[in-house]
Amino acid sequence: MLKKTKRIIIMLIITYLILLTWQIFTGIKENQGVLSSKGNISVALFFDLQIGGWNDKIEIDIVRMVLVSTLVAGLFIYLKNSNMFSNIQQRIGYRQFLKKATFNTFLCGMSLSIITNLYEMLLINLFYFPFVYNFHDIGLSEGMRPGYFTTNDLTEIIVFIMPAAIGWGIFAILVFSVGLFVQKNALYIGVGPILGLILILLPVLGNMNNIVWRTFVFSWFLYTLVAPGQSTFMGQRPPVNSLVAFVLASLIYLTVSLLLINFWYRRKRRKG
């Protein structure tokens, strides 16, 4: 990979870490002095930092989407757009290239999400308040999240972190599948944030007061995939169970991604 490309990726990682650290310490500062008889204030702050939370920063979400484009799937798009790809294709073939790229893209997308969440929990634990988990069921009226979750704190964190990581991995595959049709590496950098913002903003084009439309768009809303149980539509609760919606969103995103990958593969095969 070119030195210039490596420098861009390193700068993106540094920028992301700086923004993420700033977000965490801003959340810690805003929540100083908060007391809770339940002992789960660190858990509440953790969810506040996530997408859809009180301390979510859209600029961090955008940088994260750029990282999905470059750090996660960028190497394979770079190889595809360079002269090296003809050598790789001759050695392993298009099919093996796509399998390897898809698997590694998914794995890297998951890893980025998990590392982000663990970093958030580490700083909260060190500079705010140690995590003390409440093992009693929390009713929806008492919870900090808008989704349909009624589990204890520890289970809820695990049930958030793992699906969210899978969701980011699936979104990374979608970004990669679209990137297959982008011929310029510089243009590919914008695929992640542009695609992400489209998938976030499209739902507001319809009537959010209509339960049919709200149910339909919630099934493919980006935050349903990458932050299950975190978001509402303009203050309105999700129309379906958040984990059920996550499964539906996963199937939709994977189906679209596989169709795009298959179309690109068949087109390449036809061209020889």
N, C-alpha and C positions, 0 to 999 in steps of 0.2 A: 504494500500500500504506500502511496506517495507520502513524503514527509509532511507536506502541507495538509493532507487529509488527517494524518495522525495528530498534528497540532490542533486542528479544528475539534477533533474528538476530545482531546485532553482539555481544551478550553471549555467545551460543553460540560464535561464532567465536573471541572472545578466550579463553573458557574452554577451548576445544579446543586452541588454540595453547599456552596455559599448561600444560595437562595433557600435551600432546605433548612440549613442551620438557622438562618434569619427567621424563617417561619416558625420553627420550634421555639426559639427564645422569645419571639413576639407573643406566641401563645402562652408560654410560661409567665411572662410579665403580666399579661392581661388577666391571668387566672391566679396571681398571687393573692393570698389572703382568703381564698375560697376554702370553706370548711365543709365536710360531709360526714354525717354520722355513719354512712355506709362504708366509708374508707375506700371509695373507688374513684377519687378525683383524678388520679393519673389515667385511669381507664377512660374517663370522660374527656380529658384533654387529648388523649390519643385519637379518639374518634372525631374530636373537633378539628384536628389537623388534617384529616382525610378529606377527599373530594366530597363536597356537599356539607362540610362542617363549618362552624363559625370562623375558624382560623384558616380556612382554605385560601390559597392564593392562586389566581388564574395564571399568573406568569410562571409559577412553578409547574403547573399542569402542562403548559405549552412547552417549556424546556424539556419536560419529561417525554412529551410526544416527539420532540426533535431527537432526543436520545434514542427513542425506539427506532426512529428512521436510520440514524447513523451508527450508533454503538451496537445495537442489537442485530439489525439486518443489513447494515451498510456494506460490510465486507463482501457479501454475496452479490449485492447489486453492483459494487465496484468491479468484482471479477467478471460479472456478466457484461458490463459495459467496456471492458478492456480487452486488449488482444490476448491476454492470458486465458480468456474463457474458451477460445478455440482449442487450446491445448488441454484444458481441463475436460472439455466436452469429449475430445477424442479419447481421453484416458478412461473416464467413468461414465460418459453419456449424460444426456439431458435428464433422464429419469433419476439417476443416482444423485446428480447435482441438486435437483429440486427436493429430493427426500432429505438430503443432508442439510440443505439450507433451511427447509421448513422446521426440521427437528431442532437445529441449533438456534434458530430465531425464536422458537417457542421457549426453549430452555433459558436463553438469555433474557427474554422478556419477563419470565417468571422470576429469575434471579434478581433483576433490577428492582422489582416490586418488593420482594422479601427483604432484600438488603435495605431498601428505603424504610420499611416498617420497623425493622430491628434497630436501625439507626435512630429513628424517632423514639422508640421505647427506651433505648439506652440513655439518650440525653434527658428524657423525662425522668427516668429513674435516678439519674445523677444530680440533676439541677432543679428538679421540682419536688417530687415526692415519690418514694418507693411504691411500686405497684402492690396494692393490697386487694386481693380479689374477693368479691362478694359471691359466695356460692349458693345464695338463695335465688330463686327465680325472680326476675325483674319484670314487672308488668309494663306494658307499652306506655302507660301514662307516666311511669317513673323514668323511663329510659331516655337517653340522649339522642337516639337515632330514630329517624322517621319510618324505617322499614319494619317489616313484620318479624321481629325478633323477641323471644321471651325466654332466653336462656340466661345462665349466669355469666359473670364477667369474663372469666377465663375461656369458657367455651365460645362465647361470642367473639372474642378477639381471634381465636383460632379459626372460627367459621368465617371471619372476615378476611384474615390474612391469606389463607389458602385459596379461596375462590377468587379474590382480587388478583393474586399472583397468576392464577390460571387465566383470568380475564385479560391481564396485560400481555401474557404470552400469546393468546388468541388474537388480540388486537395487533400485536407485532407481526403475526402471520398475514393478517389482512394488509398491513402496510407493505410488507414484502411482496405480496401478490400484486398489488397495484404498482409497486416499484418495478416489477418485471417489464412493464410497458413504458417506463421512463428511460430515455436514452442518455440523458446527461446526469452525471453524478451530482452536480451543483443543484439541479432542479429537484432531485430526489430528496434532498434534505428537508424540503418543505412538505413532502407527502404526509408525514405523520401529523403535524399540527393542522394542516388544511383539512385532511380527512377527519381528524378528531373534532375540530370545530364545527364542521358540517354535520356530523352525527350528533353533536350537542345542540346545535341551533335549529335543526330541521323540525323538531317536535313543536316549537312555538309557532310554526306556520299554520297549524290547525287550531281547533277550538279545544282548549284544555278542560273546559267545563263539560265536554262531551265524553262520557265514560267509555264509549267505543273507541274514539280516537286516542284517549289517554291510555287505554289498555294496549292498543296496537303499537303506539310509539314507545311505550315503556318496555316492550319486549325487545327492541333493538336500540334503545337509548344507550349511548356509550357508557354512561356512569352506572347503568344497570349491570354492565359487563365488568368494569374495572373497579367499581366501588359498590358492591351489592349491599342494599339496605341503607345507603347513606343519603340519597337524594329524594327530594320531592319535586313535583311539577308546580312551580309557582305557589308553594305552600300546601299543595294538595297531596294527600297521602297516596302512595302507590296503589293502583287498583287491584294488583295481584300480589301474592306472596313473593317476597324479594328473591328467595332462592329458586323458586319456580321460574321467575322471570330471568334469573341469571342463566339457568339451563337453556331456556328458549333463546336468549341472546347468544349464548355460546354456539348453539346449533346454527343459528342464522349467520353469524359471522364466519364460522368454519365452512358452511355451505358456499357462501359467496366467495370466500378465499380459494377453496378447492376448484370452483368453477373457473375462476380467473387463471389459476395456475394450470389447469388442464387445457384451457383455451390457448394459453401462451405455448404450452408444450406441443399441442397439435399443430399450431401455426409454424413452430420451428421445425417440426418433423416434415411438414409439407415443403418447406423451403430447402430441406436437405442440410 
